[in-house]
């Protein structure tokens, strides 16, 4: 089994959740590979990067996506028929990121870039209107200060969902739920074999 972790907007492979995931896998599941690519800030390029990575991996891959990475994971899970655990996923990033249009600096990488109309259109084009019900597990913080968790709960209403009461956008309880996410991913992938 391999895990591909997709980070969110203005984040990177150095994010805390990505680090927590890598540390847990090293200690408890060293047989599982992990890729956490540094995604381009431009959505079309980010999807192309992640797609190239998935093309090179075996079919037994679990996607984990956080925030905008959850949006990307949804698009890729549908395209590659993979299971995906989504942490506070963005549902309409074309709308939510419009207020960030213009020059941005990624605090993790220091990269300066411009988020433009073409990026927002690419996000709109990547949206999955009706996600497959058995493919996703949503992990939502009820005190998400960045995204309204209820929007994701409705959009993925037929998928497995865990709402962590009092947790925020970062999802501080991620290390506690990660073991079950990995076990769920193994079950999902073995049922496809």
N, C-alpha and C positions, 0 to 999 in steps of 0.2 A: 504494500500500500504506500501511496505517496500523498502528501498534503501540499496543496498550493494555497498559500495565504496571500490574499489581496488586500492591501492597505487602502485607507480612505484618502479623501481630499487633503492636500497639503500635509501628507504623512509620508511614511517610508518604511523600509525594512527594519529601521531602528526603533519603530514604535514599541511601546511597552507590551501590548498584547502579542505582537510578533515575537518579542523576546521571551515572554512568558510561555508561548507555545513551543519555541525552540528548546527552552530549558526543560520543560516537562517531557518532551519527546526524548531528549538526551537521557534523562533519568529513568523514565518509565517505559518507553517504547523505542529503543534505539534501532529497531528493524524498520521503522517508518521513516521514509525520506521526507524532507521539507524543502520547499522552494518558496521564497518570499521575494519576488522580483521588485525592483525599483521601477514602478510604473511611471510612464510619462504623464505630465499634468494635462496633456491633451487626450481626450477620451478615445478618439479614433486610433491614435498611436498606442494607448494603453491596452485596448482590446487586441490590437495586432500583436503586441508583445506577449500578452498572456496566451493568445491563440498559438503563437509559435512555440511557447513553452509546452502547452498541452499537446501539440502535435508531436513533440519529441518524447513525451512521457507515455508510460503504459496506461492501459484503460482503467486500472484500479487506482484512480485518483479521486480524492475528496477535496472539494473546494471549500475554503473558509474565507468569507469576505466581511470586512467591517465598513459600515457606513457606505461611502461611494464604492468601496471594494465589494460590498454586498450587492450593490446594483450590478457591478461588472460580473460578479459570480453568478447572478441570476441569468444574465445574458449567455454566459459561457456554459452554465449547467444545462440550459435548454439546448444549446447548439451541439454540445458534446455528450448529452445524455448522462450527466454526472450528478451525484448528490452534492448538496451544498449546505453548509451551516452559515447562516447569515446573522451577523451581530449588528443590531440597530441599523438595518439596511436603508439606504436612500431609495425612495420610491419614485420621486420626481426631481432628480437632480438638475434637470434642465431649468426647472422653475426655482429651486432652492439656491442654486449657485449663480443665478442671474445677478444677484446683488454683489457678487464678487468679480463681475466682469471688469477687465482692466488688468493692470500690472499686479502680480502676486509674487511673494517670496515664500518658498517652502521652508519652514523653520527647521526641518530635519536635515535637508540636503543643502540649503542655501541657494537653490536654483531660483533664478528670477525668470519669470515668463509672463505672457499675457494670455488671460482667459478671454476668448472672444466669442462672437456669434457662431462661428463655425463649430466651436467646442460645444456650445449649448444645443445646436442642431444635431450634432453627433450623439449627444446624450439622448435626445428625443428619439432618434432613430434606433438606439440600442434598447429601448424600453420593451419589456416583455409584458404584454397586456394581461395574459392569463397564464400565470405560472403553473406548471404541473404540480398537482397536489402532493404526490408522494416523494418529491425530489428534495424538498427543503425542510430545514429545521430553523425556525426563527428564535433568536435569543434577544429579548427586548428589555431595556431598562425603563421602568415606569416614570423615572425622573430624568429622562433624556432631555438635556438642555439645548440640544442642537436640532433634533428632528422629533416630530410628533410620533411616538411609537404606535399610536392607534391607527395612523395611516398605513403603516406596514402590516399591522394586525388584520386590517380589512383587505388589503391588496392580496395577502397570502392566506386568506381566511380558511382555506381548505388544507393548509399545511400544518405540520406540527409546530407548536409555539410554546415557548416558556417565557413568561413575563416575570422579571426579577424586580419585585416591589422595592422601591427606594433606590434602585441602581440607576446610574447615569449613562451618558453616551459612551464613555470609555469602557463601561461594563467592568467594574472592579471585581465582580464575582467570576470573571472569565476563568481564572485558574481552578476554581471549584467545579465548574461545569465542563471544562475541557476533557476530563477522562471519559465522561459519558458521550460527548460529541465524537471522540475518537472511536468509542465502541459502536455508536450508531453508524458512523461512516463505514466501519468494517462490515457491519450487518448489511448495510445498503449495497455495498460493493459485492459481497459474497452472494447476495440474492440475485445479482445480475449475471453471475458466472454460469 
